[in-house]
Amino acid sequence: MGTAMKNFRKEERFPVAHSVNLDNARGITRDFSISGMYIETDVPDVPYAPGSKIGPTIKLDCPWGELILKCNGEVVRVENQHGGIGLAMKINEFSMESDS
């Protein structure tokens, strides 16, 4: 009998795909909540490890213009995926700016 991973998420995650800018790469969100997100990138050597500080930026198209979501947090998990990397991150703080 296998062991199940315990879910430490505090808020519900929603499956969304938004373009993400990282320090050295671009990616796409797989899921997102107010306290964390999962980012997939096709860059095989993203320099992050669990505990690393991370500050992705996400541009959101809205009916009134573009919003820029700037997040600060830390990596909680790194996974190899089909020649790229998947990053699970905990969001410690975020801010939103309007691009219009």
PyMOL commands that set and color helices and strands:
alter all, ss='L'
color gray80, all
select strands_A, chain A and resi 14-15+19-21+26-32+36-41+53-54+57-62+65-81+84-98
alter strands_A, ss='S'
color yellow, strands_A
deselect
rebuild
show_as cartoon
